[in-house]
Amino acid sequence: MDIHRLHLDGSEALIAPAGAELQALRLGGSDLLWTADPLWPRHAPLLFPIVGALKDDQLRHRGATFPMPKHGFARNRDFTWIERDATRCLLELKDDEATRKNYPFAFRLRVAYTLEASGLRMDLDLHNPGAEPLPASLGLHPAFRWPLVPQISKAAHRLVFDADEPGPLRRLDAHGLLTPDLHPTPIRERTLPLREDLFIDDALLFLEPRSRGLRFEAEGGPALRLRWEGFPHLGIWTKPNPGPAYLCIEPWEGHADPAGWDGEFAEKPGSFLLPPGSTRHWVMTTSLEP
Protein backbone atom coordinates (compact mmCIF):
# COMPACT_ATOMS: atom_id res chain seq x y z
CA MET A 1 0.00 0.00 0.00
CA ASP A 2 1.33 3.44 -0.97
CA ILE A 3 1.28 5.08 2.47
CA HIS A 4 2.28 8.75 2.57
CA ARG A 5 4.03 10.21 5.62
CA LEU A 6 3.56 13.79 6.75
CA HIS A 7 6.15 15.01 9.24
CA LEU A 8 6.93 18.28 11.01
CA ASP A 9 8.97 18.96 14.17
CA GLY A 10 8.50 15.49 15.61
CA SER A 11 4.82 15.19 14.66
CA GLU A 12 3.75 12.61 12.11
CA ALA A 13 0.67 11.48 10.20
CA LEU A 14 0.32 8.49 7.87
CA ILE A 15 -2.32 8.53 5.12
CA ALA A 16 -3.36 5.68 2.82
CA PRO A 17 -5.02 6.02 -0.59
CA ALA A 18 -7.47 3.28 0.45
CA GLY A 19 -10.40 5.33 1.66
CA ALA A 20 -8.14 8.41 1.97
CA GLU A 21 -7.82 7.13 5.53
CA LEU A 22 -5.60 8.50 8.26
CA GLN A 23 -3.64 5.49 9.50
CA ALA A 24 -1.60 6.97 12.35
CA LEU A 25 -1.23 10.29 14.15
CA ARG A 26 1.59 11.21 16.50
CA LEU A 27 1.54 14.63 18.20
CA GLY A 28 3.71 15.76 21.09
CA GLY A 29 5.24 12.31 21.37
CA SER A 30 1.82 10.65 21.82
CA ASP A 31 0.36 8.04 19.48
CA LEU A 32 -3.28 9.12 19.31
CA LEU A 33 -5.00 6.90 16.75
CA TRP A 34 -6.40 3.40 17.24
CA THR A 35 -4.25 0.62 15.81
CA ALA A 36 -7.05 -1.06 13.79
CA ASP A 37 -6.64 -4.53 15.25
CA PRO A 38 -9.22 -7.27 14.50
CA LEU A 39 -11.63 -6.00 17.18
CA TRP A 40 -12.37 -3.12 14.80
CA PRO A 41 -10.07 -3.12 11.76
CA ARG A 42 -10.20 0.58 10.84
CA HIS A 43 -8.48 3.76 11.97
CA ALA A 44 -10.50 6.76 10.74
CA PRO A 45 -12.84 5.86 7.88
CA LEU A 46 -14.48 8.49 5.71
CA LEU A 47 -18.28 8.15 5.45
CA PHE A 48 -19.72 8.99 2.01
CA PRO A 49 -22.22 9.23 0.33
CA ILE A 50 -24.21 8.19 3.42
CA VAL A 51 -23.71 8.24 7.17
CA GLY A 52 -25.10 5.26 9.03
CA ALA A 53 -27.56 2.86 7.43
CA LEU A 54 -30.37 3.12 4.90
CA LYS A 55 -33.49 1.01 5.25
CA ASP A 56 -32.73 -2.46 3.81
CA ASP A 57 -29.37 -1.02 2.64
CA GLN A 58 -31.14 0.42 -0.39
CA LEU A 59 -30.83 3.90 -1.88
CA ARG A 60 -34.06 4.96 -3.58
CA HIS A 61 -33.93 7.39 -6.49
CA ARG A 62 -36.74 8.11 -8.93
CA GLY A 63 -38.44 4.80 -8.27
CA ALA A 64 -35.28 2.69 -8.68
CA THR A 65 -33.24 1.11 -5.86
CA PHE A 66 -29.45 0.87 -5.57
CA PRO A 67 -27.54 -1.25 -3.03
CA MET A 68 -25.73 0.94 -0.52
CA PRO A 69 -23.69 -0.47 2.38
CA LYS A 70 -23.67 1.13 5.81
CA HIS A 71 -21.60 4.34 5.83
CA GLY A 72 -21.29 4.25 2.03
CA PHE A 73 -18.53 3.10 -0.28
CA ALA A 74 -15.82 5.78 -0.04
CA ARG A 75 -14.04 4.02 2.84
CA ASN A 76 -13.59 0.96 0.61
CA ARG A 77 -12.40 2.76 -2.54
CA ASP A 78 -8.89 3.78 -3.57
CA PHE A 79 -8.49 7.54 -3.91
CA THR A 80 -6.07 9.10 -6.41
CA TRP A 81 -3.10 11.12 -5.19
CA ILE A 82 -3.25 14.71 -6.47
CA GLU A 83 -0.52 16.32 -4.35
CA ARG A 84 2.07 15.03 -1.87
CA ASP A 85 4.84 16.74 0.06
CA ALA A 86 6.31 16.69 3.57
CA THR A 87 3.44 18.49 5.31
CA ARG A 88 0.43 18.23 2.99
CA CYS A 89 -1.29 15.73 0.73
CA LEU A 90 -4.44 15.81 -1.39
CA LEU A 91 -6.49 12.83 -2.59
CA GLU A 92 -9.50 12.58 -4.90
CA LEU A 93 -12.37 10.19 -5.59
CA LYS A 94 -14.63 10.66 -8.62
CA ASP A 95 -17.67 8.80 -9.85
CA ASP A 96 -17.10 5.94 -12.25
CA GLU A 97 -18.92 2.89 -13.55
CA ALA A 98 -18.53 1.08 -10.21
CA THR A 99 -19.83 3.94 -8.03
CA ARG A 100 -22.83 4.51 -10.29
CA LYS A 101 -24.04 0.97 -9.54
CA ASN A 102 -24.59 2.15 -5.96
CA TYR A 103 -24.99 5.89 -6.38
CA PRO A 104 -26.30 7.19 -9.73
CA PHE A 105 -24.74 10.65 -9.48
CA ALA A 106 -21.68 12.52 -10.70
CA PHE A 107 -19.38 13.77 -7.92
CA ARG A 108 -15.81 14.72 -7.07
CA LEU A 109 -14.66 14.32 -3.47
CA ARG A 110 -11.30 15.76 -2.42
CA VAL A 111 -9.60 15.19 0.94
CA ALA A 112 -6.56 17.21 2.05
CA TYR A 113 -4.42 16.61 5.14
CA THR A 114 -2.09 19.36 6.37
CA LEU A 115 0.33 18.87 9.28
CA GLU A 116 0.81 22.19 11.05
CA ALA A 117 2.68 23.29 14.17
CA SER A 118 -0.63 23.17 16.05
CA GLY A 119 -1.69 19.72 14.83
CA LEU A 120 -3.42 18.03 11.88
CA ARG A 121 -5.99 19.77 9.68
CA MET A 122 -8.34 17.85 7.40
CA ASP A 123 -10.20 19.67 4.60
CA LEU A 124 -12.91 18.00 2.56
CA ASP A 125 -14.54 19.35 -0.62
CA LEU A 126 -17.45 17.77 -2.44
CA HIS A 127 -18.10 19.11 -5.94
CA ASN A 128 -21.14 18.46 -8.09
CA PRO A 129 -20.07 18.37 -11.77
CA GLY A 130 -23.46 17.07 -12.88
CA ALA A 131 -26.55 18.75 -14.28
CA GLU A 132 -28.89 17.84 -11.39
CA PRO A 133 -28.74 18.40 -7.62
CA LEU A 134 -26.45 15.96 -5.79
CA PRO A 135 -28.00 14.39 -2.67
CA ALA A 136 -25.43 13.21 -0.15
CA SER A 137 -24.26 12.88 3.42
CA LEU A 138 -20.68 12.97 4.65
CA GLY A 139 -19.06 12.16 7.97
CA LEU A 140 -15.82 11.43 9.78
CA HIS A 141 -15.21 8.40 12.00
CA PRO A 142 -11.78 8.76 13.68
CA ALA A 143 -11.00 6.25 16.44
CA PHE A 144 -8.71 7.61 19.16
CA ARG A 145 -6.91 5.55 21.76
CA TRP A 146 -8.85 5.15 24.97
CA PRO A 147 -6.99 5.47 27.27
CA LEU A 148 -4.93 8.16 25.57
CA VAL A 149 -1.86 6.85 27.41
CA PRO A 150 -1.59 3.33 28.86
CA GLN A 151 -0.90 4.27 32.48
CA ILE A 152 -4.23 6.11 32.91
CA SER A 153 -7.49 4.19 33.33
CA LYS A 154 -10.31 4.43 30.80
CA ALA A 155 -12.68 5.54 33.57
CA ALA A 156 -10.51 8.62 34.27
CA HIS A 157 -11.31 10.05 30.82
CA ARG A 158 -13.98 12.58 29.88
CA LEU A 159 -15.22 14.70 27.02
CA VAL A 160 -15.50 18.41 27.69
CA PHE A 161 -17.69 20.23 25.15
CA ASP A 162 -17.21 23.82 24.03
CA ALA A 163 -20.84 24.75 24.75
CA ASP A 164 -23.69 23.65 26.99
CA GLU A 165 -25.32 20.51 25.57
CA PRO A 166 -28.84 20.16 27.01
CA GLY A 167 -29.70 17.43 24.54
CA PRO A 168 -31.65 15.41 23.71
CA LEU A 169 -29.78 12.21 22.93
CA ARG A 170 -30.88 9.92 20.06
CA ARG A 171 -30.22 6.20 19.59
CA LEU A 172 -30.37 3.50 16.90
CA ASP A 173 -32.55 0.41 16.70
CA ALA A 174 -31.37 -3.15 16.06
CA HIS A 175 -31.24 -2.44 12.30
CA GLY A 176 -29.07 0.65 12.72
CA LEU A 177 -31.96 3.05 12.02
CA LEU A 178 -32.71 6.21 13.98
CA THR A 179 -35.43 5.75 16.60
CA PRO A 180 -37.93 8.56 17.31
CA ASP A 181 -37.33 8.42 21.06
CA LEU A 182 -35.63 11.35 22.79
CA HIS A 183 -33.34 10.45 25.69
CA PRO A 184 -31.89 12.68 28.41
CA THR A 185 -28.34 13.72 27.69
CA PRO A 186 -25.59 12.20 29.88
CA ILE A 187 -23.62 15.48 29.55
CA ARG A 188 -23.56 17.61 32.69
CA GLU A 189 -22.01 21.09 32.82
CA ARG A 190 -20.41 20.47 29.39
CA THR A 191 -18.73 17.28 30.66
CA LEU A 192 -19.36 13.66 29.69
CA PRO A 193 -17.57 11.20 32.02
CA LEU A 194 -16.72 8.18 29.90
CA ARG A 195 -17.84 4.67 30.79
CA GLU A 196 -18.00 1.61 28.56
CA ASP A 197 -21.63 0.92 29.49
CA LEU A 198 -22.70 4.18 27.81
CA PHE A 199 -22.41 2.30 24.51
CA ILE A 200 -24.40 -0.85 25.28
CA ASP A 201 -27.17 0.51 23.02
CA ASP A 202 -24.72 1.58 20.30
CA ALA A 203 -23.62 5.16 19.56
CA LEU A 204 -24.58 8.33 21.38
CA LEU A 205 -26.14 10.57 18.72
CA PHE A 206 -26.39 14.34 19.09
CA LEU A 207 -28.34 15.68 16.10
CA GLU A 208 -28.37 19.30 17.24
CA PRO A 209 -25.17 19.83 19.25
CA ARG A 210 -24.30 23.40 20.08
CA SER A 211 -20.58 22.67 20.20
CA ARG A 212 -18.24 22.70 17.24
CA GLY A 213 -15.38 21.35 19.30
CA LEU A 214 -14.46 19.39 22.41
CA ARG A 215 -11.58 18.07 24.51
CA PHE A 216 -10.94 14.37 25.10
CA GLU A 217 -8.89 14.32 28.27
CA ALA A 218 -7.88 12.68 31.53
CA GLU A 219 -6.32 14.07 34.68
CA GLY A 220 -2.54 13.69 34.41
CA GLY A 221 -2.57 12.89 30.70
CA PRO A 222 -2.67 14.67 27.35
CA ALA A 223 -5.76 16.55 26.21
CA LEU A 224 -6.86 15.89 22.65
CA ARG A 225 -8.58 18.91 21.08
CA LEU A 226 -11.00 18.51 18.17
CA ARG A 227 -12.67 21.33 16.24
CA TRP A 228 -14.90 21.02 13.18
CA GLU A 229 -16.72 23.19 10.68
CA GLY A 230 -19.68 22.30 8.46
CA PHE A 231 -20.78 19.25 10.45
CA PRO A 232 -24.12 19.81 12.28
CA HIS A 233 -24.32 16.35 13.89
CA LEU A 234 -22.08 14.36 16.23
CA GLY A 235 -21.77 10.69 17.10
CA ILE A 236 -19.74 9.16 19.96
CA TRP A 237 -19.13 5.40 19.77
CA THR A 238 -17.15 2.38 20.76
CA LYS A 239 -17.98 -1.30 20.99
CA PRO A 240 -19.76 -2.03 24.29
CA ASN A 241 -18.01 -3.55 27.25
CA PRO A 242 -15.80 -5.37 27.44
CA GLY A 243 -14.81 -2.95 24.74
CA PRO A 244 -11.59 -2.40 22.84
CA ALA A 245 -9.29 0.50 23.65
CA TYR A 246 -10.68 3.20 21.36
CA LEU A 247 -13.27 5.97 21.29
CA CYS A 248 -14.74 7.31 18.04
CA ILE A 249 -15.59 11.02 17.97
CA GLU A 250 -17.55 11.54 14.76
CA PRO A 251 -18.65 14.86 13.25
CA TRP A 252 -21.28 14.25 10.56
CA GLU A 253 -23.51 15.99 8.09
CA GLY A 254 -26.14 13.31 7.80
CA HIS A 255 -27.33 10.32 9.82
CA ALA A 256 -29.09 6.97 9.46
CA ASP A 257 -32.59 6.66 8.02
CA PRO A 258 -35.29 7.24 10.62
CA ALA A 259 -37.00 3.96 11.49
CA GLY A 260 -40.10 3.56 9.32
CA TRP A 261 -38.93 6.03 6.67
CA ASP A 262 -38.49 4.73 3.09
CA GLY A 263 -38.68 7.78 0.85
CA GLU A 264 -36.45 9.07 -1.92
CA PHE A 265 -32.80 9.58 -0.99
CA ALA A 266 -32.97 13.19 -2.18
CA GLU A 267 -35.59 13.81 0.53
CA LYS A 268 -33.88 11.86 3.29
CA PRO A 269 -33.77 13.61 6.69
CA GLY A 270 -30.23 14.72 7.46
CA SER A 271 -28.94 14.65 3.88
CA PHE A 272 -28.21 17.74 1.80
CA LEU A 273 -28.66 18.71 -1.85
CA LEU A 274 -25.63 20.19 -3.62
CA PRO A 275 -26.65 22.34 -6.63
CA PRO A 276 -25.06 21.66 -10.04
CA GLY A 277 -21.61 23.21 -10.37
CA SER A 278 -21.26 23.98 -6.64
CA THR A 279 -18.87 22.77 -3.94
CA ARG A 280 -19.39 22.08 -0.23
CA HIS A 281 -16.57 22.33 2.31
CA TRP A 282 -15.86 20.81 5.74
CA VAL A 283 -12.91 21.04 8.15
CA MET A 284 -11.69 19.14 11.18
CA THR A 285 -8.55 19.92 13.20
CA THR A 286 -6.88 17.68 15.78
CA SER A 287 -4.32 19.01 18.27
CA LEU A 288 -2.91 18.48 21.76
CA GLU A 289 -3.47 21.00 24.54
CA PRO A 290 -2.05 21.28 28.07
C-alpha positions as CSV (number, residue, x, y, z in Angstrom):
1,M,0.0,0.0,0.0
2,D,1.3,3.4,-1.0
3,I,1.3,5.1,2.5
4,H,2.3,8.8,2.6
5,R,4.0,10.2,5.6
6,L,3.6,13.8,6.8
7,H,6.2,15.0,9.2
8,L,6.9,18.3,11.0
9,D,9.0,19.0,14.2
10,G,8.5,15.5,15.6
11,S,4.8,15.2,14.7
12,E,3.7,12.6,12.1
13,A,0.7,11.5,10.2
14,L,0.3,8.5,7.9
15,I,-2.3,8.5,5.1
16,A,-3.4,5.7,2.8
17,P,-5.0,6.0,-0.6
18,A,-7.5,3.3,0.4
19,G,-10.4,5.3,1.7
20,A,-8.1,8.4,2.0
21,E,-7.8,7.1,5.5
22,L,-5.6,8.5,8.3
23,Q,-3.6,5.5,9.5
24,A,-1.6,7.0,12.4
25,L,-1.2,10.3,14.1
26,R,1.6,11.2,16.5
27,L,1.5,14.6,18.2
28,G,3.7,15.8,21.1
29,G,5.2,12.3,21.4
30,S,1.8,10.7,21.8
31,D,0.4,8.0,19.5
32,L,-3.3,9.1,19.3
33,L,-5.0,6.9,16.7
34,W,-6.4,3.4,17.2
35,T,-4.2,0.6,15.8
36,A,-7.0,-1.1,13.8
37,D,-6.6,-4.5,15.3
38,P,-9.2,-7.3,14.5
39,L,-11.6,-6.0,17.2
40,W,-12.4,-3.1,14.8
41,P,-10.1,-3.1,11.8
42,R,-10.2,0.6,10.8
43,H,-8.5,3.8,12.0
44,A,-10.5,6.8,10.7
45,P,-12.8,5.9,7.9
46,L,-14.5,8.5,5.7
47,L,-18.3,8.1,5.5
48,F,-19.7,9.0,2.0
49,P,-22.2,9.2,0.3
50,I,-24.2,8.2,3.4
51,V,-23.7,8.2,7.2
52,G,-25.1,5.3,9.0
53,A,-27.6,2.9,7.4
54,L,-30.4,3.1,4.9
55,K,-33.5,1.0,5.3
56,D,-32.7,-2.5,3.8
57,D,-29.4,-1.0,2.6
58,Q,-31.1,0.4,-0.4
59,L,-30.8,3.9,-1.9
60,R,-34.1,5.0,-3.6
61,H,-33.9,7.4,-6.5
62,R,-36.7,8.1,-8.9
63,G,-38.4,4.8,-8.3
64,A,-35.3,2.7,-8.7
65,T,-33.2,1.1,-5.9
66,F,-29.5,0.9,-5.6
67,P,-27.5,-1.3,-3.0
68,M,-25.7,0.9,-0.5
69,P,-23.7,-0.5,2.4
70,K,-23.7,1.1,5.8
71,H,-21.6,4.3,5.8
72,G,-21.3,4.2,2.0
73,F,-18.5,3.1,-0.3
74,A,-15.8,5.8,0.0
75,R,-14.0,4.0,2.8
76,N,-13.6,1.0,0.6
77,R,-12.4,2.8,-2.5
78,D,-8.9,3.8,-3.6
79,F,-8.5,7.5,-3.9
80,T,-6.1,9.1,-6.4
81,W,-3.1,11.1,-5.2
82,I,-3.3,14.7,-6.5
83,E,-0.5,16.3,-4.4
84,R,2.1,15.0,-1.9
85,D,4.8,16.7,0.1
86,A,6.3,16.7,3.6
87,T,3.4,18.5,5.3
88,R,0.4,18.2,3.0
89,C,-1.3,15.7,0.7
90,L,-4.4,15.8,-1.4
91,L,-6.5,12.8,-2.6
92,E,-9.5,12.6,-4.9
93,L,-12.4,10.2,-5.6
94,K,-14.6,10.7,-8.6
95,D,-17.7,8.8,-9.8
96,D,-17.1,5.9,-12.2
97,E,-18.9,2.9,-13.5
98,A,-18.5,1.1,-10.2
99,T,-19.8,3.9,-8.0
100,R,-22.8,4.5,-10.3
101,K,-24.0,1.0,-9.5
102,N,-24.6,2.2,-6.0
103,Y,-25.0,5.9,-6.4
104,P,-26.3,7.2,-9.7
105,F,-24.7,10.7,-9.5
106,A,-21.7,12.5,-10.7
107,F,-19.4,13.8,-7.9
108,R,-15.8,14.7,-7.1
109,L,-14.7,14.3,-3.5
110,R,-11.3,15.8,-2.4
111,V,-9.6,15.2,0.9
112,A,-6.6,17.2,2.1
113,Y,-4.4,16.6,5.1
114,T,-2.1,19.4,6.4
115,L,0.3,18.9,9.3
116,E,0.8,22.2,11.1
117,A,2.7,23.3,14.2
118,S,-0.6,23.2,16.0
119,G,-1.7,19.7,14.8
120,L,-3.4,18.0,11.9
121,R,-6.0,19.8,9.7
122,M,-8.3,17.9,7.4
123,D,-10.2,19.7,4.6
124,L,-12.9,18.0,2.6
125,D,-14.5,19.4,-0.6
126,L,-17.4,17.8,-2.4
127,H,-18.1,19.1,-5.9
128,N,-21.1,18.5,-8.1
129,P,-20.1,18.4,-11.8
130,G,-23.5,17.1,-12.9
131,A,-26.6,18.7,-14.3
132,E,-28.9,17.8,-11.4
133,P,-28.7,18.4,-7.6
134,L,-26.5,16.0,-5.8
135,P,-28.0,14.4,-2.7
136,A,-25.4,13.2,-0.1
137,S,-24.3,12.9,3.4
138,L,-20.7,13.0,4.6
139,G,-19.1,12.2,8.0
140,L,-15.8,11.4,9.8
141,H,-15.2,8.4,12.0
142,P,-11.8,8.8,13.7
143,A,-11.0,6.3,16.4
144,F,-8.7,7.6,19.2
145,R,-6.9,5.5,21.8
146,W,-8.9,5.1,25.0
147,P,-7.0,5.5,27.3
148,L,-4.9,8.2,25.6
149,V,-1.9,6.9,27.4
150,P,-1.6,3.3,28.9
151,Q,-0.9,4.3,32.5
152,I,-4.2,6.1,32.9
153,S,-7.5,4.2,33.3
154,K,-10.3,4.4,30.8
155,A,-12.7,5.5,33.6
156,A,-10.5,8.6,34.3
157,H,-11.3,10.1,30.8
158,R,-14.0,12.6,29.9
159,L,-15.2,14.7,27.0
160,V,-15.5,18.4,27.7
161,F,-17.7,20.2,25.1
162,D,-17.2,23.8,24.0
163,A,-20.8,24.7,24.7
164,D,-23.7,23.7,27.0
165,E,-25.3,20.5,25.6
166,P,-28.8,20.2,27.0
167,G,-29.7,17.4,24.5
168,P,-31.6,15.4,23.7
169,L,-29.8,12.2,22.9
170,R,-30.9,9.9,20.1
171,R,-30.2,6.2,19.6
172,L,-30.4,3.5,16.9
173,D,-32.5,0.4,16.7
174,A,-31.4,-3.1,16.1
175,H,-31.2,-2.4,12.3
176,G,-29.1,0.7,12.7
177,L,-32.0,3.1,12.0
178,L,-32.7,6.2,14.0
179,T,-35.4,5.7,16.6
180,P,-37.9,8.6,17.3
181,D,-37.3,8.4,21.1
182,L,-35.6,11.4,22.8
183,H,-33.3,10.5,25.7
184,P,-31.9,12.7,28.4
185,T,-28.3,13.7,27.7
186,P,-25.6,12.2,29.9
187,I,-23.6,15.5,29.5
188,R,-23.6,17.6,32.7
189,E,-22.0,21.1,32.8
190,R,-20.4,20.5,29.4
191,T,-18.7,17.3,30.7
192,L,-19.4,13.7,29.7
193,P,-17.6,11.2,32.0
194,L,-16.7,8.2,29.9
195,R,-17.8,4.7,30.8
196,E,-18.0,1.6,28.6
197,D,-21.6,0.9,29.5
198,L,-22.7,4.2,27.8
199,F,-22.4,2.3,24.5
200,I,-24.4,-0.9,25.3
201,D,-27.2,0.5,23.0
202,D,-24.7,1.6,20.3
203,A,-23.6,5.2,19.6
204,L,-24.6,8.3,21.4
205,L,-26.1,10.6,18.7
206,F,-26.4,14.3,19.1
207,L,-28.3,15.7,16.1
208,E,-28.4,19.3,17.2
209,P,-25.2,19.8,19.2
210,R,-24.3,23.4,20.1
211,S,-20.6,22.7,20.2
212,R,-18.2,22.7,17.2
213,G,-15.4,21.3,19.3
214,L,-14.5,19.4,22.4
215,R,-11.6,18.1,24.5
216,F,-10.9,14.4,25.1
217,E,-8.9,14.3,28.3
218,A,-7.9,12.7,31.5
219,E,-6.3,14.1,34.7
220,G,-2.5,13.7,34.4
221,G,-2.6,12.9,30.7
222,P,-2.7,14.7,27.4
223,A,-5.8,16.6,26.2
224,L,-6.9,15.9,22.7
225,R,-8.6,18.9,21.1
226,L,-11.0,18.5,18.2
227,R,-12.7,21.3,16.2
228,W,-14.9,21.0,13.2
229,E,-16.7,23.2,10.7
230,G,-19.7,22.3,8.5
231,F,-20.8,19.3,10.4
232,P,-24.1,19.8,12.3
233,H,-24.3,16.3,13.9
234,L,-22.1,14.4,16.2
235,G,-21.8,10.7,17.1
236,I,-19.7,9.2,20.0
237,W,-19.1,5.4,19.8
238,T,-17.1,2.4,20.8
239,K,-18.0,-1.3,21.0
240,P,-19.8,-2.0,24.3
241,N,-18.0,-3.6,27.3
242,P,-15.8,-5.4,27.4
243,G,-14.8,-3.0,24.7
244,P,-11.6,-2.4,22.8
245,A,-9.3,0.5,23.6
246,Y,-10.7,3.2,21.4
247,L,-13.3,6.0,21.3
248,C,-14.7,7.3,18.0
249,I,-15.6,11.0,18.0
250,E,-17.5,11.5,14.8
251,P,-18.6,14.9,13.2
252,W,-21.3,14.3,10.6
253,E,-23.5,16.0,8.1
254,G,-26.1,13.3,7.8
255,H,-27.3,10.3,9.8
256,A,-29.1,7.0,9.5
257,D,-32.6,6.7,8.0
258,P,-35.3,7.2,10.6
259,A,-37.0,4.0,11.5
260,G,-40.1,3.6,9.3
261,W,-38.9,6.0,6.7
262,D,-38.5,4.7,3.1
263,G,-38.7,7.8,0.8
264,E,-36.4,9.1,-1.9
265,F,-32.8,9.6,-1.0
266,A,-33.0,13.2,-2.2
267,E,-35.6,13.8,0.5
268,K,-33.9,11.9,3.3
269,P,-33.8,13.6,6.7
270,G,-30.2,14.7,7.5
271,S,-28.9,14.6,3.9
272,F,-28.2,17.7,1.8
273,L,-28.7,18.7,-1.8
274,L,-25.6,20.2,-3.6
275,P,-26.7,22.3,-6.6
276,P,-25.1,21.7,-10.0
277,G,-21.6,23.2,-10.4
278,S,-21.3,24.0,-6.6
279,T,-18.9,22.8,-3.9
280,R,-19.4,22.1,-0.2
281,H,-16.6,22.3,2.3
282,W,-15.9,20.8,5.7
283,V,-12.9,21.0,8.2
284,M,-11.7,19.1,11.2
285,T,-8.5,19.9,13.2
286,T,-6.9,17.7,15.8
287,S,-4.3,19.0,18.3
288,L,-2.9,18.5,21.8
289,E,-3.5,21.0,24.5
290,P,-2.1,21.3,28.1
